[in-house]
């Protein structure tokens, strides 16, 4: 499969979609990013890389970091993790208070904000130095020691994160937060602020594409079964309440973030990341979704 030629063709095809959607302007730091950018990188299981556009430009990965946080929490808690959250698609906005109240403080899944805030709380309870240990884990799977938090983005997100604060307080009311609310929120925003580029994200996700090998990075050990289950949750819950649409159009497990990134895997074949800052009404990159739709259509490679 000549992935480089395929990516070049796709890159040209998505140009007309570049002005559709808008950036996540409710986070001031993200509103300042140049929206006229497109990056894509595919890395196969042999380590061969294929890329186009702004594949080496770092961006705020936002909710894509929730996959890494889930991996750490699953390593620490095992099946006990699911006593504090579910594994089902939300069917509502990723920051819904209504659903959380109806379900008495049990988030629907680990990829909506409520679930990720609970996971932040779990990591704070278990880790001696959570901020350092989390970024060390991400650097390890990305094979890049320069990946880091963007503290200005984290502050920007926390300053304007009134709805996340409401979610955290509701979780605390239902006894699903153990630590200080402000500490949990700061750590959650810090995790979301990590900056990576398409090449680094694809490398990081390659670890989840091969469940036949032992997952062991910086002390985070996952069984083959646990890696497969993370992929299953990405497939059903990785794109907010547009997960069904992504599964229908693309057919790969993955995770999106409101920074405009989408990382996905084809099990046993490759990991791929697409990035463009303008989002649709569901919070997913317009161009990113189109790139991955065209990729699986033109290659005829998807999990279905």
VENNOR-V869491 format. One record per residue. N is the residue number from 1. RES is the residue in one letter. SS is DSSP state (2 for helix, 1 for strand, 0 for the rest). PHI is phi in whole degrees, -180 to 180 (NA if undefined). NEAR is the number of other C-alpha atoms within 12 Angstrom. Layout:
# VENNOR-V869491
N,RES,SS,PHI,NEAR
N,RES,SS,PHI,NEAR
This chain:
# VENNOR-V869491
1,X,0,NA,16
2,X,0,-89,17
3,X,2,-65,27
4,X,2,-63,23
5,X,2,-63,17
6,X,2,-64,27
7,X,2,-64,36
8,X,2,-63,25
9,X,2,-65,21
10,X,2,-65,34
11,X,2,-56,35
12,X,2,-71,21
13,X,2,-69,21
14,X,0,-88,32
15,X,2,-54,23
16,X,2,-64,15
17,X,2,-93,28
18,X,0,-63,32
19,X,0,-93,22
20,X,0,-82,23
21,X,0,83,25
22,X,1,-148,31
23,X,0,-72,35
24,X,0,-78,32
25,X,0,-77,23
26,X,0,-76,22
27,X,0,-111,28
28,X,2,-51,21
29,X,2,-65,28
30,X,2,-77,35
31,X,2,-68,23
32,X,0,-88,21
33,X,0,-73,24
34,X,0,-62,23
35,X,0,-80,30
36,X,0,-87,24
37,X,0,-130,33
38,X,0,-138,46
39,X,1,-135,47
40,X,1,-152,48
41,X,1,-146,48
42,X,1,-119,43
43,X,1,-124,36
44,X,1,-89,31
45,X,0,-67,26
46,X,0,-83,16
47,X,0,89,20
48,X,0,-76,22
49,X,1,-109,27
50,X,1,-134,32
51,X,1,-148,36
52,X,1,-148,31
53,X,1,66,29
54,X,0,-86,27
55,X,0,-72,32
56,X,0,-109,25
57,X,0,-89,30
58,X,0,-78,34
59,X,1,-144,44
60,X,1,-74,45
61,X,0,-78,46
62,X,2,50,44
63,X,2,-70,45
64,X,2,-62,49
65,X,2,-63,51
66,X,2,-66,45
67,X,2,-66,51
68,X,2,-67,47
69,X,2,-65,40
70,X,2,-62,43
71,X,2,-60,47
72,X,2,-66,40
73,X,2,-67,39
74,X,2,-67,33
75,X,2,-64,30
76,X,2,-82,23
77,X,2,-106,24
78,X,2,61,23
79,X,2,-67,18
80,X,2,-64,14
81,X,2,-55,29
82,X,2,-79,24
83,X,2,-77,21
84,X,0,-107,34
85,X,1,-160,36
86,X,0,-99,27
87,X,0,-131,29
88,X,0,-104,26
89,X,0,-58,30
90,X,0,-80,36
91,X,0,72,24
92,X,0,-134,24
93,X,0,-58,26
94,X,0,-65,40
95,X,0,-120,34
96,X,0,-71,28
97,X,2,-86,31
98,X,2,-61,23
99,X,2,-61,27
100,X,2,-64,35
101,X,2,-70,23
102,X,2,-60,15
103,X,0,-97,21
104,X,0,54,22
105,X,0,80,33
106,X,0,-106,40
107,X,1,-60,43
108,X,0,-65,40
109,X,0,-159,44
110,X,0,-78,46
111,X,0,-102,48
112,X,0,-80,50
113,X,2,-58,45
114,X,2,-62,48
115,X,2,-65,48
116,X,2,-69,48
117,X,2,-68,54
118,X,2,-63,49
119,X,2,-65,50
120,X,2,-58,46
121,X,2,-63,36
122,X,2,-62,39
123,X,2,-65,37
124,X,2,-63,33
125,X,2,-73,22
126,X,2,-96,22
127,X,0,-97,22
128,X,0,-70,12
129,X,0,-132,14
130,X,2,-58,28
131,X,2,-63,30
132,X,2,-72,21
133,X,2,-69,26
134,X,2,-68,40
135,X,2,-68,35
136,X,2,-64,28
137,X,2,-64,32
138,X,2,-63,41
139,X,2,-60,29
140,X,2,-65,28
141,X,2,-75,32
142,X,2,-84,33
143,X,0,54,25
144,X,0,-147,22
145,X,0,-80,16
146,X,0,-97,19
147,X,0,-61,32
148,X,1,-154,35
149,X,0,-73,33
150,X,0,-107,27
151,X,2,-68,22
152,X,2,-70,22
153,X,2,-66,35
154,X,2,-61,31
155,X,2,-66,25
156,X,2,-61,25
157,X,2,-69,36
158,X,2,-70,30
159,X,2,-61,21
160,X,0,-102,21
161,X,0,-88,25
162,X,2,-66,19
163,X,2,-70,23
164,X,2,-63,33
165,X,2,-64,29
166,X,2,-64,26
167,X,2,-61,38
168,X,2,-62,43
169,X,2,-67,29
170,X,2,-68,30
171,X,2,-62,39
172,X,2,-64,28
173,X,2,-59,18
174,X,0,-92,21
175,X,0,61,18
176,X,0,-111,34
177,X,0,-131,35
178,X,0,-99,26
179,X,0,-94,26
180,X,0,-59,23
181,X,2,-57,28
182,X,2,-65,27
183,X,2,-64,25
184,X,2,-62,36
185,X,2,-66,40
186,X,2,-63,33
187,X,2,-67,40
188,X,2,-59,43
189,X,2,-66,39
190,X,2,-64,37
191,X,2,-59,47
192,X,2,-68,47
193,X,0,-83,39
194,X,0,-54,40
195,X,1,-108,40
196,X,1,-142,47
197,X,0,-107,39
198,X,2,-62,43
199,X,2,-67,42
200,X,2,-67,43
201,X,2,-67,52
202,X,2,-63,46
203,X,2,-62,38
204,X,2,-64,41
205,X,2,-78,49
206,X,2,-60,40
207,X,2,-63,46
208,X,2,-91,47
209,X,2,-81,39
210,X,0,-123,31
211,X,0,-88,28
212,X,0,-84,18
213,X,0,-105,21
214,X,0,-66,19
215,X,1,-92,30
216,X,1,-151,21
217,X,1,-132,27
218,X,0,53,22
219,X,0,83,20
220,X,1,-88,31
221,X,1,-112,25
222,X,1,-129,33
223,X,0,-76,22
224,X,2,-55,20
225,X,2,-64,21
226,X,2,-66,29
227,X,2,-63,36
228,X,2,-62,27
229,X,2,-73,26
230,X,2,-62,40
231,X,2,-62,36
232,X,2,-63,31
233,X,2,-69,34
234,X,2,-61,46
235,X,2,-63,40
236,X,2,-95,34
237,X,2,-132,43
238,X,0,-78,47
239,X,0,-132,49
240,X,2,58,42
241,X,2,-92,31
242,X,2,-120,31
243,X,2,-65,37
244,X,2,-65,24
245,X,2,-65,23
246,X,2,-65,36
247,X,2,-62,31
248,X,2,-68,22
249,X,2,-83,24
250,X,0,-111,36
251,X,0,80,32
252,X,0,-135,44
253,X,1,-68,43
254,X,1,-172,52
255,X,1,-148,53
256,X,1,-110,50
257,X,0,-143,50
258,X,0,-75,43
259,X,0,-77,51
260,X,0,100,52
261,X,1,-93,55
262,X,1,-137,56
263,X,1,-114,58
264,X,1,-145,54
265,X,1,-132,47
266,X,1,-110,40
267,X,0,-52,31
268,X,0,70,23
269,X,0,-120,27
270,X,1,-163,38
271,X,1,-121,44
272,X,1,-141,54
273,X,1,-129,56
274,X,1,-123,58
275,X,1,-143,54
276,X,0,-162,54
277,X,0,-69,46
278,X,0,-77,37
279,X,1,-110,34
280,X,0,-86,31
281,X,0,-67,20
282,X,0,-92,31
283,X,0,96,38
284,X,0,-110,43
285,X,1,-62,45
286,X,2,-62,39
287,X,2,-69,40
288,X,2,-60,49
289,X,2,-64,49
290,X,2,-66,37
291,X,2,-58,43
292,X,2,-73,48
293,X,2,-62,32
294,X,2,-66,28
295,X,2,-61,40
296,X,2,-73,31
297,X,2,-72,21
298,X,2,-74,22
299,X,2,-88,21
300,X,0,59,18
301,X,0,-115,23
302,X,0,-150,30
303,X,0,-79,25
304,X,0,-105,16
